[in-house]
Amino acid sequence: MRKLSIFLLIILYIILCYFTSVSALSVFQSDWELPEAIDQQQSEYRLVLITQDIDTPFWDAVGRAALDEAKKLGVSLEIWGNYGSHREDFLTNLEVAIQSKVDGIIVQGLDSKEFKELTKVKASFYGIPIITIANDVPMAESLRRTYVGSDQYKAGRMIAEQLITDMGTAGKVVIMFNDELEYYQEQRLAGMEDLLKQYSNILIEHAKTSNKRDEVITSTQDILNKVTDADAFIAVNANTIGAMVQEIGKRYQVSPFYIYTFDDGPEAIPLLEKRMIDGVLRQSPEIMGRKSVELMTDWLKGETIPLDSDGYLTEIHIMKATDAP
């Protein structure tokens, strides 16, 4: 009886093995395919562009181009900004974006301890990639993936070259910059001074201020009292150019002075068009907007790893008052 049971179990085992083999063979010989894995790259990424200023010509151009590129690539992009460069609100927006665990943050760099802590510690903790745009903060201090924007050192040097072309190789030049000098301003200032200091008959005078209009006016008054025979003025921070020109105009005719700045302030281009300043360093905000979204999306998809830590530099050129419409 026991032998019969063992025999039947063996027969049953052989039969099961046979049908299992036949079933497996039919799967591999048929046209049936395993379902494809879900393509994570087809999912919509959520990106945020955070700036210190909105509703300015420069940042409007950045935002429009970024939105167009996001739509083209099928990703979600929100633009968060403030009116009037309120630093605390800007940092709050950055912290909210990190806490919201967005997929990527494109942000105007701010050379401050609070900004660096948010990007280097909190964003890194959540694994959120950061790309700085227009204004950079060194990678070692911010752990940003890359930078998209102008070569600020070269931009400063180009302003100085244009000044020498217009004024000549002798004169007194007032350079106004923030008392809390940010990295992008350091680069611009270095580019200017490295060239101007090659000319022994050019005297450089520094004027420090903040972003507040009344303080820019006070600083301009002070430097006009100190340097009564200035020939030229350069605003390293374009947000100060309006108040500077206004105050100069209260004392003198503006036209004899050589005045220059950059295009990322709201009053720079209007003043150029009115022939109240002589030149503006024009940047490429549209390219910055498109390129930053493209790079962030490529990085999230794993198509561009690593990003170039030195940054992706965009075109710059000098626009003279005679070039303005």
Secondary structure, 3 states (H helix, E strand, C coil): CHHHHHHHHHHHHHHHHHHHHHHHHHHHHCCCCCCCCCCHHHCCCEEEEECCCCCCHHHHHHHHHHHHHHHHHCCEEEEECCCCCCHHHHHHHHHHHHHCCCCEEEEECCCCHHHHHHHHHHHHHHCCCEEEECCCCCHHHHCCCEEEECCHHHHHHHHHHHHHHHHCCCEEEEEEEECCCCHHHHHHHHHHHHHHCCCCCEEEEEEEECCCHHHHHHHHHHHHHHCCCCCEEEECCHHHHHHHHHHHHHHCCCCCCEEEEECCCCCHHHHHHCCCCCEEEECCHHHHHHHHHHHHHHHHHCCCCCCCCCCEECCCEEEEHHHCC
